[in-house]
Structure formats: C-alpha cells, structure tokens
Amino acid sequence: MQPIYLSIQPEETGKRIKQLLAEQGYTIRDIQGAFGFENPQAIYKWISGKSLPSIDNFVILSRLLHTSIDNILVIDGDFSFINGLFNHWYNDSFFQMIYHVFIDKKLEEMSMKNFWKLHGLSFLTVPYMYIDHKDYLADSLFAENKISVKFGKEMVKDGSPYRIVFCRVKKKDVTAFEHIFPKLTNKMLLLGYHDYLKACEDITDLINAQRGIAVIMRKTALN
C-alpha cells in the first residue's frame, strides 16, 4: 500500500469552524459556555487558525455543530493542487467550499471521464465529484435507479451551463452510481448539449496535467 500524505490546514479549518458556527447560530460566548472555558481566547485561536482543537474538543465541537470531524477539518493531501487545478476556471470563493476530499491517486481509466472518485475518511460513504448541467440532469437518473445521493458543494465556471457537483454515496450503491454516468453522457447528447464532451475533456486534461506536475515535483523533492 502506498503512503498517503495529509496536511491539515489550520487557517482554512478555522474559517470552516467560523462558518459552521454561523450556520448553527452560535456565538463565541455560546461555545465558550458549552466547553466550560473561563475565557474565549482558545476559540478565537481556533477560528483564526493560530491553533487547532484537541481531539477531545474536536469530538465535542462536531456534536455541537451536528457534523463529523472530517467535515470540520480542511485537509490537503497528495492532490492539494486541486485548488490550482480550477483556479482559472472557477471563482475563488468556491475553493473555500472544498474540504475533506482530494482526488484518489488511483483513478480508474475511462474513455471519457465525467466523474471522479475522491478520497475521504468515512467508512460508510464514498465521496465523488461529477460534471452536470445547470438543470441537474443526473438527479432523475439517480431517482430512477433508486440511488441515494448526499449532495455537497458545487463549483461553477462563469458563463458555463455546467458545474462540478460534490457528493457522497453509500458504499453499497457505488457500482450503480458509477454506471449512471455513461447514461448521463447519452442524455446530454440527446438533449443537444454537445459541448458537454468538450467540458469533460477540458477538466480531465487539467487534472492529468496537474497530476503530472505533482509527480515530477515529488520525484524532484526525493532526489
């Protein structure tokens, strides 16, 4: 088994904590009281990225925020280049939405790639990203095949009808989920979205190019 390299990003994790607190309607004082801290300095350090919560405090924080620890952490892995990968395609604001996933080092070979299996830390679900139309044409295919999909964030290129959708699928549904995507391509073409193939090819080329750069940089660093 090849080693997996992970790097927790304190500042981005701090932003994530701040975002989740706001979504739940919590104030700093609320969290201070929940943890029993005498002062809020530790929490301010978390959200500023100056320090990270301990494991125990991460567990408590995840329960307060009704989410998992891996949904709080922002992690870079072997493919931390994913931000740069879409840098000239997508608005920078979307990069803050990408967390706890990075592209698996062993991507399956496909003649035309319109989805990617991602690497996550969950034992129950598998993270993916795929390319869909603004009308969400994949949704009806998921429904027809009775595949339960938990949708996450999206990235949208300015002026493009297509978007990259992040999601999670139960492990038992992985095979059926992946079989949807040739059907999605056919559906796009039948509806006249012939530039869908080009959009998929462009994103695939970007991923392959950046993977090559990452391999070269890693080999150079080892020499």
N, C-alpha and C positions, 0 to 999 in steps of 0.2 A: 504494500500500500504506500502510495506517495504521501509525503508530509503535506499538511495543509497549513498555510501561513495566514494568521489572522492578526489584525491590528485594530484595537478599539480606539475610536476617535473621540476623545473627551469633549472637545468643543461642540461637535455635532451631536453627541449624546446629550450634552447639556441643553442644546436647542430643542432636542426631541423631548426631553423631560419638561421643559418650559411649555412646549406646545401641548403636551398631554395634560398638564396641569390646567391650562387654559380651557381645553376642551371639556374637562370634567368640572370646571367652575371652581377649582380650588385656588386659594390664596397661599402665599408663603406662610402666613401665620397658621392657616389650617393644617398645612403639612408639618410645621413645627410642633403643633399640638399633638398631631397623630403620632409623631415619633418621640414625643416627650422631651424634646431638646429645650435647654434653658434659653438659647438664643437661635436666631435663624441663619447664623453665619455658614453652617455646614451646607444648608440648602442653597444659599446664594453661590457657594463654591461649586455645587453640582451643576447649576444651570449656567454658570459662566464657563464651565469646562476646566476649572482650576483643580478639581479633584472629582473622583468617582465615588458613588456609594459603595459601602462594603457589600459582600454577598448577602448578609442578613438584611441590610437595608434595601437592597435591590428586591428581595423577596417581598418585603413589606410594601415597597413602592409599587411593585407590579400588582399587588392585591388592591391597593388604594385606587390605582388607575384602571383596574379591571382589564388588564392586558398581560402579556407574557414578558419575561425579562428580555428575550431576544427581539421583542418589538420595541423595547426601550433603547437598547444598545444600537449604536451605529458602528458597523464593523466594515473595515476594508480587508479584503483577502487577496489571493493571488491575482485577482482581476479587479483591483481597485481602479484600473483605468476606465471603468465603465462610465465615470463622470466625464472624462475627456472624450470618450467614445462618442457621446451625444452632444458634446459641447457646442459644436457649430450647427447642430440640428435642432436642439430644443432649448426652451427658455431656461435660464439658470435657476429660476425658482423651483423647477421640478426636481433638481438634484437633491434638495433638502428632503424630498419625499421618499427617496430611495434609501432603504435601510434594511439591515439584517439579511441581505441577499447579495451574492456575487455569482458570476457565471461559472458553472461547473467546468472543471478542467477537461473533462471527457465528454465533449459534446457529440451527440450522435450525428453521423453523416446522413444528410438528406439532399436530394437533388434540388430542392427549393425550400429554404428554411423560412417558416413564418411563425415559429415558436421556439423557445429555448427553455430547457430545464435549468433551474437555478439551484444553487447550493444553500440549504438552510439548516437550522438547528432543531427543527421539530421532528419528533418521532412518529407523528400521526399524519402529517400532511407534507406535500411536496410543492415547493414554490416554482412558478413558471412566469415567463413573460411571453406575450404573443402580440402579433400585429393585427389590428381590427380596424373596421371602418367607423366613422363617427356615428353611424346608425346601429352599431353593435350587432353585426350580423352573426357573430359567433353565439350570441346568447340563445337564439332559437335552436341552434344545433345542440347546445348543452341541454336545453329543456327536452328536446325530442329524444335524446339518449339518456335522460334521467341522470345527468352528471351534476353533482352538487359542487359549485364553484364559489369560493370566498374571494370576492374581488378586492383588490387593493388600490394603489395609486395608479395614475396614468401619466404618460408623457406625450405631449402633442407638439408637432412641428408647426410653426407659424404658417398658416395658409394651406396646410395639408388636410385632406379629409381622413387621414389615417392616424392612428395612435398606438402607442405601445401600452398594453394593459398588463399590470402585475396582478397575480392571483395565487391562491393556494388550492390544492386539490387533495382529497383524501387518497391515501396510498392505494386503496382498493380500486379507485377509479382512474388510476394513472394510464393504463393501457387504453381504455375507452376514450379518455380525454385526448391523448395524442393522436388517436385515429380520427378525431374530428377535423384536424387541420388540412388534410387534403380536400375534404369536403368544403371547408371554408374557402379554400382557393377556388374551387369549382364554382361556388356560389358567387364569389366576387366577379368572376369572369362572365357568368351567365347574366349578371345584373349590369354588365358593361363597365366594370371598374378594371379596365385592362392595365392601368398604371399600378395596380396593386403588386404585380410581379416585380416591377421595377423598384418600388419602395422596399419590398422584402430583400431584393438583391442588394440594394444600396446599403441597408443596415447590416446584412450579412457580411458584405465586403468590409465595412468598417470594423466589425467585430474580428474578422480574420486578420485584418491589418494590425489592429491593436494587440491581438494575441501574439502575432509575430514579433512585434516590438517588445512586448513583455518578456518573451522567451530570450531574445537577444540580450536585453538588459540583465536578465537573471544570470545568463551564462557569463556575461562580461563581469558581473559582480563576483562570480565564483572563481574566475581566473586570477 
